[in-house]
Amino acid sequence: MWEAGEMVGIIYIEEFEPSDAQVLSFFELLASPDQLEWDFEDAPDFVGMTGPQRLAAFRQDKKPAIGQRHRFWAVDGQQVAGTSGIYVFGEPHRRHCADLGFGVRQSRQRQGVGYALVTAALAKARELGLLRVEAACLAENLPAMSLLQKAGFRPEGLAVGMIRKGGRPRDVRTFALML
């Protein structure tokens, strides 16, 4: 899964108190160009924050999961190599479903980190008794599509112009896995 000698562990962030260095590494990952391309049209608030402001924002948001959000980090010492999570839908008719998100630091891609993160999130979904997990990625993101299919997701469709990124509409591939 990982190169010999590389120590990466998957942690359930809702039950783990990360160090300040890990939290700052997490924000660094979120601020990488590929993550910003997917997650945000405009620069998020944390991009302009100082290190202490980022720590305070994270610690304030670090509350026990309310049953909706379940996050995982791949950590290598003080560096966050990647992140994944499921968000359980709150609507009564969709509480059996969750949305999966994941991202891996560019230097750690294609080393099994993303797959380990996705499988950890899917194990949590099973533990919660969920029946369906959904995922989406930019239509041109072939590595993400490959990872989702390796984890058992099936393509469901192409949502043309579903999101606006870089000032233009972007197509999104949708996937689902029945547990």
C-alpha positions as CSV (number, residue, x, y, z in Angstrom):
1,M,0.0,0.0,0.0
2,W,2.8,2.5,0.9
3,E,6.5,2.5,0.1
4,A,8.6,0.6,2.6
5,G,9.6,2.8,5.5
6,E,6.7,5.3,5.1
7,M,4.6,5.5,8.2
8,V,1.1,6.7,7.5
9,G,-1.7,6.1,9.9
10,I,-5.4,6.7,9.4
11,I,-7.1,8.5,12.3
12,Y,-10.8,9.2,13.0
13,I,-10.5,13.0,13.6
14,E,-13.7,13.1,15.7
15,E,-12.0,11.1,18.4
16,F,-8.4,12.3,18.0
17,E,-6.8,15.5,19.2
18,P,-4.4,16.6,16.5
19,S,-1.2,18.6,17.3
20,D,-1.0,22.2,16.2
21,A,1.5,21.1,13.5
22,Q,-1.0,18.6,12.1
23,V,-3.8,21.1,12.1
24,L,-1.6,23.6,10.2
25,S,-0.6,20.8,7.8
26,F,-4.3,20.1,7.2
27,F,-5.0,23.7,6.3
28,E,-1.9,23.6,4.0
29,L,-3.5,20.6,2.2
30,L,-6.8,22.4,1.9
31,A,-5.1,25.4,0.4
32,S,-3.3,23.4,-2.3
33,P,-4.3,24.3,-5.9
34,D,-6.1,21.0,-6.7
35,Q,-8.2,21.1,-3.5
36,L,-9.1,24.8,-4.0
37,E,-10.1,24.0,-7.5
38,W,-12.6,21.4,-6.3
39,D,-13.8,22.9,-3.1
40,F,-14.1,26.6,-3.7
41,E,-15.0,29.1,-6.4
42,D,-13.6,32.0,-4.3
43,A,-10.7,31.8,-1.9
44,P,-12.1,30.5,1.5
45,D,-11.6,32.5,4.6
46,F,-8.8,30.3,5.9
47,V,-6.5,31.2,3.0
48,G,-6.1,34.7,4.5
49,M,-5.8,33.5,8.1
50,T,-2.6,33.4,10.1
51,G,-1.4,30.2,11.7
52,P,-2.9,31.1,15.1
53,Q,-6.2,32.1,13.5
54,R,-6.3,28.7,11.7
55,L,-5.7,26.9,14.9
56,A,-8.4,28.8,16.7
57,A,-10.9,28.2,13.9
58,F,-10.2,24.4,13.8
59,R,-10.3,24.0,17.6
60,Q,-13.6,25.9,17.7
61,D,-15.1,23.6,15.0
62,K,-13.6,20.5,16.6
63,K,-16.7,19.3,18.4
64,P,-17.9,15.7,18.7
65,A,-19.6,14.5,15.5
66,I,-23.3,15.2,15.8
67,G,-24.0,12.1,13.8
68,Q,-23.7,13.9,10.5
69,R,-20.0,14.5,9.8
70,H,-17.3,11.8,10.1
71,R,-13.7,12.8,9.1
72,F,-10.5,10.9,8.7
73,W,-6.9,12.0,8.3
74,A,-3.9,10.1,6.9
75,V,-1.1,11.3,9.1
76,D,2.7,10.9,8.6
77,G,4.1,12.2,11.8
78,Q,3.1,15.9,11.9
79,Q,2.0,16.0,8.3
80,V,-1.5,15.4,7.1
81,A,-1.0,13.3,3.9
82,G,-4.8,13.3,3.0
83,T,-8.3,13.6,4.3
84,S,-11.6,11.9,3.7
85,G,-15.0,12.1,5.3
86,I,-18.6,11.2,4.9
87,Y,-21.5,13.6,5.6
88,V,-24.7,11.8,6.5
89,F,-27.7,13.5,4.9
90,G,-30.1,14.9,7.5
91,E,-33.4,14.8,5.5
92,P,-35.6,12.0,6.8
93,H,-35.9,10.3,3.3
94,R,-32.1,10.4,2.8
95,R,-30.7,9.5,6.3
96,H,-29.6,6.1,4.9
97,C,-27.2,7.9,2.5
98,A,-24.0,9.9,2.9
99,D,-21.8,12.0,0.6
100,L,-18.1,11.0,0.4
101,G,-15.3,13.5,0.0
102,F,-11.5,13.0,-0.1
103,G,-8.3,14.7,-1.0
104,V,-4.6,13.6,-0.9
105,R,-1.5,15.8,-0.8
106,Q,0.0,15.9,-4.3
107,S,3.3,14.4,-3.0
108,R,1.4,11.4,-1.5
109,Q,-0.8,10.6,-4.5
110,R,-0.6,7.2,-6.1
111,Q,0.7,5.6,-2.9
112,G,-2.5,4.0,-1.6
113,V,-3.3,6.9,0.8
114,G,-6.5,7.9,-1.0
115,Y,-7.7,4.3,-1.1
116,A,-7.0,3.8,2.6
117,L,-8.9,7.0,3.4
118,V,-11.9,6.0,1.3
119,T,-12.0,2.5,2.8
120,A,-11.9,4.0,6.3
121,A,-14.8,6.3,5.5
122,L,-16.8,3.4,4.0
123,A,-16.1,1.3,7.1
124,K,-17.6,4.1,9.2
125,A,-20.6,4.2,6.8
126,R,-21.2,0.5,7.3
127,E,-20.8,0.9,11.1
128,L,-23.5,3.6,11.0
129,G,-25.8,1.2,9.1
130,L,-25.9,3.4,6.0
131,L,-27.1,1.8,2.8
132,R,-25.7,4.2,0.1
133,V,-22.6,6.4,-0.2
134,E,-22.4,9.0,-3.0
135,A,-19.3,10.7,-4.5
136,A,-18.5,13.1,-7.2
137,C,-15.4,14.5,-8.9
138,L,-14.5,16.8,-11.8
139,A,-15.1,14.9,-15.1
140,E,-11.4,15.2,-16.1
141,N,-10.1,13.9,-12.7
142,L,-9.2,10.4,-14.0
143,P,-7.2,9.4,-10.8
144,A,-10.2,10.1,-8.6
145,M,-12.6,8.2,-10.9
146,S,-10.2,5.3,-10.9
147,L,-9.9,5.3,-7.1
148,L,-13.7,5.4,-6.6
149,Q,-14.2,2.5,-9.0
150,K,-11.4,0.5,-7.2
151,A,-13.3,1.1,-4.0
152,G,-16.4,-0.4,-5.5
153,F,-18.3,2.7,-6.6
154,R,-20.3,2.6,-9.8
155,P,-20.6,5.5,-12.2
156,E,-24.1,7.0,-12.2
157,G,-23.8,9.8,-14.6
158,L,-22.3,13.1,-15.9
159,A,-23.7,16.3,-14.5
160,V,-22.9,18.8,-17.3
161,G,-22.0,22.2,-15.9
162,M,-22.9,21.1,-12.4
163,I,-20.4,23.4,-10.6
164,R,-18.8,26.7,-11.5
165,K,-15.0,26.7,-11.1
166,G,-12.4,29.1,-12.5
167,G,-15.2,31.3,-13.8
168,R,-16.7,28.6,-16.0
169,P,-19.2,25.8,-15.6
170,R,-17.5,22.4,-15.0
171,D,-18.8,18.9,-15.6
172,V,-18.9,16.5,-12.7
173,R,-19.0,12.7,-12.7
174,T,-21.3,11.1,-10.1
175,F,-20.8,7.8,-8.4
176,A,-22.5,5.6,-5.8
177,L,-21.9,2.5,-3.8
178,M,-24.6,0.4,-2.2
179,L,-23.4,-1.0,1.0
